[in-house]
Amino acid sequence: MLGNQLKTVGLLGLLSGLLVLAGYYLVGNEQGLYLGLIFAAISSFGSWYFSDQAALAAYRAQPLQREEAPQLYDSVARLSNKAGLPMPKLFIVPTRTPNAFATGRNPENSAVAVTQGILEALTPEELEGVLAHELTHIRNRDTLTQAVAATLAGAITFVGRMLTFGAMYGPVTRDNRQGGNPLGVLALIILAPISAMLIQMAISRTREYAADAGAAEITGNPLGLVNALQKLEEIGRQIPMNGNPAMSPLLIVNPITAGGLQSLFRTHPPTEERVRRLTALLQQPKQEAVATVSAE
């Protein structure tokens, strides 16, 4: 678990470093470094405070009261208690695609959203595995990490576009000085947005393994989540879920069938690998098994 956390911190540091570097090339001098730092700080704060509203709005999620789904509400309350978390707000997403996600800047301001399709597709045991997975994201504060990563990646892409405009229509600075080697500017324009996206997706994949392990720990039943993941991927391929692609790392599954080089752009680990790790829990002592499935 500690190794995953250190890896996540390192990847977020790389994203911030890319943004600072982009700021330097955009302005053309050392002031750009400070601009990049300020931009990174503002982006991180905005994503911290407004991440839940943005994610819920992206999927048109509606508040869900206990009287509308008492079994779901009671299940989340029980699992939250086992996980040592306050009860999150519940939301429903009006789509037949079976999926779920968690959001919020901290456990006290968190929300779990499920689609109408997932309530229809999964058994109670499978749904508990999914809910425990999302509660683990809240407990590990992955919802904040993923929001910050998405915002920083978006900021880097935006600055890259500004650099492209400057390279096409004028010098980087007002006094006609270049902030660095023109080849460096070109490399940043091309590679920075791609690198930012890859780093964001690597963070998402890392956190999914840890959330799977946490779900197995909370429910004591890895098989429930195993069956749920297999169902969700199969049905999700047939009924894609519409929404902002930047928010897709929040979803419990976002299957990409293409292999080879395109597998680099997965927002989630391969379901087969997630299933393999979870299945291994059935043959191992509890503490050792959880460490195995969450390890990279």
Backbone torsions as a table, in degrees:
resi	resn	phi	psi	omega
1	MET	NA	-44.4	179.3
2	LEU	-61.9	-38.7	178.5
3	GLY	-61.5	-40.5	176.9
4	ASN	-63.9	-41.2	-179.7
5	GLN	-64.9	-42.5	178.1
6	LEU	-64.3	-39.2	178.9
7	LYS	-64.5	-40.9	179.2
8	THR	-64.1	-43.9	178.0
9	VAL	-60.6	-42.8	179.1
10	GLY	-62.9	-40.2	179.4
11	LEU	-68.2	-38.9	175.5
12	LEU	-64.4	-36.5	176.0
13	GLY	-62.6	-38.9	177.6
14	LEU	-64.2	-41.2	177.7
15	LEU	-61.1	-45.4	179.1
16	SER	-63.4	-40.2	178.3
17	GLY	-62.5	-39.7	176.8
18	LEU	-62.0	-40.1	-179.3
19	LEU	-67.6	-39.9	176.9
20	VAL	-63.6	-43.9	179.0
21	LEU	-62.9	-41.0	178.1
22	ALA	-63.1	-39.0	177.3
23	GLY	-62.6	-38.0	178.7
24	TYR	-62.7	-46.9	-178.8
25	TYR	-70.7	-29.6	-179.9
26	LEU	-67.5	-44.2	-178.8
27	VAL	-84.3	-37.1	177.4
28	GLY	97.4	5.9	177.4
29	ASN	-154.8	-172.0	-175.1
30	GLU	-64.2	-24.2	178.2
31	GLN	-60.7	-28.3	178.2
32	GLY	-64.3	-29.9	176.9
33	LEU	-62.8	-45.1	179.0
34	TYR	-66.6	-37.7	177.6
35	LEU	-61.4	-42.9	178.6
36	GLY	-62.9	-41.1	178.4
37	LEU	-63.5	-43.4	179.5
38	ILE	-64.7	-43.0	179.7
39	PHE	-61.2	-43.0	178.9
40	ALA	-63.1	-41.8	-179.3
41	ALA	-65.7	-45.1	-179.8
42	ILE	-64.5	-42.3	179.7
43	SER	-62.4	-43.4	-179.0
44	SER	-65.1	-42.0	179.8
45	PHE	-65.2	-44.1	179.6
46	GLY	-60.6	-42.9	179.6
47	SER	-68.3	-33.7	178.2
48	TRP	-63.6	-44.1	-171.9
49	TYR	-84.9	-34.5	-172.6
50	PHE	-110.3	8.7	-174.3
51	SER	-60.7	-40.8	-177.5
52	ASP	-65.9	-42.9	-179.6
53	GLN	-63.9	-40.4	-179.1
54	ALA	-65.9	-44.4	-178.0
55	ALA	-66.5	-44.4	-178.9
56	LEU	-66.0	-38.6	178.9
57	ALA	-68.3	-35.2	-177.9
58	ALA	-61.4	-31.8	-178.4
59	TYR	-110.1	12.7	176.3
60	ARG	55.3	40.1	-178.9
61	ALA	-71.9	140.4	-179.1
62	GLN	-115.7	142.7	178.9
63	PRO	-57.9	143.6	-178.4
64	LEU	-121.7	120.8	-179.7
65	GLN	-92.5	159.8	-175.8
66	ARG	-60.2	-39.8	-177.8
67	GLU	-65.9	-18.8	178.6
68	GLU	-82.1	-29.1	-179.4
69	ALA	-151.5	71.5	-174.9
70	PRO	-61.3	-37.5	-179.2
71	GLN	-66.0	-42.9	178.4
72	LEU	-63.9	-45.6	-178.4
73	TYR	-60.8	-45.8	-178.7
74	ASP	-66.5	-35.9	178.7
75	SER	-65.2	-43.8	178.5
76	VAL	-65.3	-39.8	179.6
77	ALA	-63.0	-42.9	-179.7
78	ARG	-66.8	-44.2	-179.8
79	LEU	-67.9	-36.4	177.4
80	SER	-62.3	-41.1	178.6
81	ASN	-63.1	-41.8	178.2
82	LYS	-65.7	-32.9	-179.3
83	ALA	-83.7	-5.9	-178.4
84	GLY	73.5	34.4	-176.8
85	LEU	-119.6	152.0	169.6
86	PRO	-69.7	156.4	179.9
87	MET	-64.7	120.7	177.6
88	PRO	-77.3	162.9	171.4
89	LYS	-71.5	147.2	-179.5
90	LEU	-110.8	141.5	179.5
91	PHE	-135.1	153.7	176.9
92	ILE	-117.9	135.9	178.2
93	VAL	-105.4	121.7	-174.9
94	PRO	-78.7	76.6	176.2
95	THR	-149.4	151.4	179.5
96	ARG	-80.3	-12.5	177.6
97	THR	-67.3	125.6	179.3
98	PRO	-78.7	117.7	179.7
99	ASN	-165.0	174.3	-179.9
100	ALA	-161.3	158.1	174.7
101	PHE	-156.7	161.1	175.3
102	ALA	-119.5	151.6	179.4
103	THR	-151.9	171.0	-179.2
104	GLY	126.0	149.2	-174.9
105	ARG	-79.7	-18.0	177.5
106	ASN	-163.2	169.1	-178.3
107	PRO	-59.1	-29.0	179.8
108	GLU	-76.2	-18.0	179.4
109	ASN	-128.3	58.6	-174.8
110	SER	-117.0	163.7	178.5
111	ALA	-147.9	147.2	173.4
112	VAL	-119.9	128.0	179.4
113	ALA	-117.1	134.3	176.3
114	VAL	-124.3	150.7	177.7
115	THR	-87.7	159.4	175.1
116	GLN	-60.8	-35.4	-178.6
117	GLY	-64.7	-35.4	-177.9
118	ILE	-71.9	-31.5	177.4
119	LEU	-67.3	-29.4	-179.4
120	GLU	-86.0	-27.1	-170.8
121	ALA	-90.6	-29.3	-170.6
122	LEU	-103.4	151.2	171.6
123	THR	-76.5	164.0	177.8
124	PRO	-55.7	-39.2	179.6
125	GLU	-64.9	-42.2	179.3
126	GLU	-68.4	-40.6	179.9
127	LEU	-64.0	-36.9	177.1
128	GLU	-61.7	-39.0	177.3
129	GLY	-61.7	-41.6	178.4
130	VAL	-65.6	-45.5	-179.3
131	LEU	-62.9	-40.7	178.8
132	ALA	-66.1	-34.9	175.5
133	HIS	-60.8	-46.6	-178.8
134	GLU	-68.7	-36.3	177.0
135	LEU	-66.0	-33.1	176.1
136	THR	-65.5	-38.6	175.0
137	HIS	-57.2	-41.4	179.1
138	ILE	-67.0	-45.8	-178.8
139	ARG	-61.8	-38.2	179.3
140	ASN	-84.3	-0.6	-177.7
141	ARG	58.7	31.8	176.0
142	ASP	-67.5	-29.2	-179.8
143	THR	-60.0	-38.9	176.6
144	LEU	-70.7	-45.7	-178.5
145	THR	-58.3	-46.2	-178.0
146	GLN	-67.9	-35.6	178.4
147	ALA	-66.0	-44.2	178.8
148	VAL	-63.4	-42.6	-179.7
149	ALA	-62.5	-43.0	179.9
150	ALA	-64.4	-40.8	-179.3
151	THR	-67.7	-43.7	178.4
152	LEU	-63.8	-41.6	178.2
153	ALA	-62.0	-41.8	177.5
154	GLY	-64.2	-38.9	178.8
155	ALA	-64.9	-40.2	178.7
156	ILE	-64.0	-42.5	177.8
157	THR	-62.0	-41.1	178.9
158	PHE	-62.5	-45.8	179.1
159	VAL	-64.7	-37.3	177.0
160	GLY	-60.0	-37.9	177.8
161	ARG	-68.3	-37.0	177.0
162	MET	-65.2	-39.1	176.7
163	LEU	-63.4	-38.9	178.1
164	THR	-61.5	-44.4	179.1
165	PHE	-62.2	-44.1	-179.9
166	GLY	-65.1	-38.5	-179.8
167	ALA	-67.7	-30.0	-177.7
168	MET	-82.1	-35.8	-169.0
169	TYR	-117.3	1.3	178.3
170	GLY	174.3	177.1	179.1
171	PRO	-70.2	162.8	-178.7
172	VAL	-69.9	-33.3	-177.8
173	THR	-122.3	164.1	-177.7
174	ARG	-69.5	-28.2	-178.7
175	ASP	-94.7	21.2	174.9
176	ASN	65.1	18.4	175.1
177	ARG	-95.0	142.1	174.8
178	GLN	-90.5	139.6	-179.2
179	GLY	-76.0	-13.9	-179.0
180	GLY	-169.4	-175.1	178.2
181	ASN	-59.0	131.0	179.0
182	PRO	-56.0	-31.8	177.1
183	LEU	-65.7	-33.1	177.0
184	GLY	-65.9	-40.9	177.2
185	VAL	-61.6	-44.8	-179.5
186	LEU	-62.3	-43.6	179.3
187	ALA	-63.0	-39.2	179.9
188	LEU	-66.7	-41.0	179.5
189	ILE	-59.2	-42.3	-175.1
190	ILE	-83.7	-45.5	-169.0
191	LEU	-90.0	-30.7	-174.7
192	ALA	-59.9	-49.9	179.6
193	PRO	-61.9	-38.6	178.8
194	ILE	-65.8	-44.8	179.4
195	SER	-61.8	-41.3	179.9
196	ALA	-61.6	-42.1	-180.0
197	MET	-65.8	-41.8	179.3
198	LEU	-64.3	-40.3	179.2
199	ILE	-65.9	-43.1	178.6
200	GLN	-59.2	-42.8	-179.1
201	MET	-70.0	-34.0	176.7
202	ALA	-64.5	-39.0	176.4
203	ILE	-61.6	-44.8	-178.9
204	SER	-61.9	-45.0	-178.6
205	ARG	-63.2	-39.8	179.9
206	THR	-61.7	-44.1	-176.3
207	ARG	-72.2	-26.0	-179.6
208	GLU	-65.8	-41.4	178.5
209	TYR	-60.3	-43.1	-179.8
210	ALA	-65.3	-37.4	179.3
211	ALA	-68.9	-36.7	175.3
212	ASP	-60.7	-44.7	179.5
213	ALA	-62.3	-41.5	179.4
214	GLY	-64.6	-37.2	178.5
215	ALA	-63.4	-42.6	177.9
216	ALA	-62.8	-37.7	178.9
217	GLU	-66.6	-44.5	-175.6
218	ILE	-69.6	-44.5	-176.5
219	THR	-85.9	-24.8	-174.2
220	GLY	70.0	16.3	-175.8
221	ASN	-143.2	83.8	-179.2
222	PRO	-59.4	-28.4	-174.8
223	LEU	-64.8	-31.2	178.4
224	GLY	-60.5	-45.8	179.2
225	LEU	-70.5	-35.2	177.1
226	VAL	-57.0	-51.9	-179.4
227	ASN	-63.2	-37.1	180.0
228	ALA	-65.4	-45.9	-178.9
229	LEU	-60.5	-41.6	-179.4
230	GLN	-65.8	-41.1	177.4
231	LYS	-65.3	-45.1	-175.8
232	LEU	-63.9	-39.9	179.6
233	GLU	-67.3	-43.7	-178.3
234	GLU	-62.9	-47.5	-178.4
235	ILE	-72.8	-36.1	-179.5
236	GLY	-61.6	-31.6	177.1
237	ARG	-67.0	-31.3	-178.5
238	GLN	-83.1	-31.9	-178.0
239	ILE	-127.8	86.8	-179.2
240	PRO	-61.5	152.4	179.8
241	MET	-100.7	123.0	179.8
242	ASN	-81.0	147.6	179.2
243	GLY	159.6	176.9	179.0
244	ASN	-66.2	120.7	-179.5
245	PRO	-57.5	-27.6	179.9
246	ALA	-64.7	-22.1	-179.3
247	MET	-92.4	-5.0	-175.3
248	SER	-60.4	-29.8	176.3
249	PRO	-61.7	-18.3	179.3
250	LEU	-73.0	-27.0	-175.4
251	LEU	-68.8	153.3	-178.2
252	ILE	-72.2	-31.7	173.0
253	VAL	-137.5	142.3	174.4
254	ASN	-146.4	72.5	-168.1
255	PRO	-65.0	136.1	171.6
256	ILE	-121.7	115.4	-172.9
257	THR	-79.8	-20.5	-176.8
258	ALA	-68.3	144.7	178.2
259	GLY	-109.9	-160.6	177.9
260	GLY	64.5	-137.2	-176.2
261	LEU	-63.2	-33.5	-178.0
262	GLN	-67.1	-17.6	177.4
263	SER	-65.3	-18.8	175.8
264	LEU	-62.3	-25.5	-174.8
265	PHE	-95.3	15.6	173.9
266	ARG	-66.6	137.7	172.2
267	THR	-87.1	-14.1	-178.3
268	HIS	-133.1	155.8	173.4
269	PRO	-64.5	159.0	175.5
270	PRO	-58.2	136.3	-179.4
271	THR	-59.8	-34.8	179.3
272	GLU	-59.5	-39.3	179.9
273	GLU	-72.4	-38.6	177.3
274	ARG	-62.5	-42.2	178.7
275	VAL	-64.6	-41.3	-179.5
276	ARG	-60.9	-44.3	-179.0
277	ARG	-66.9	-41.1	179.2
278	LEU	-67.5	-40.1	179.0
279	THR	-62.5	-33.3	179.2
280	ALA	-62.5	-23.4	-179.9
281	LEU	-65.4	-25.5	-177.2
282	LEU	-71.2	-19.6	-177.8
283	GLN	-109.6	6.4	-176.4
284	GLN	-124.6	155.2	172.5
285	PRO	-57.5	151.5	-170.3
286	LYS	-56.0	-54.0	-175.5
287	GLN	-65.7	-42.8	180.0
288	GLU	-65.5	-37.5	-178.4
289	ALA	-66.6	-43.8	179.4
290	VAL	-62.1	-38.9	177.6
291	ALA	-64.5	-36.4	-179.0
292	THR	-67.3	-47.1	-175.5
293	VAL	-70.0	-28.1	-178.3
294	SER	-90.4	-9.2	-179.0
295	ALA	-76.1	149.6	176.7
296	GLU	-95.1	NA	NA
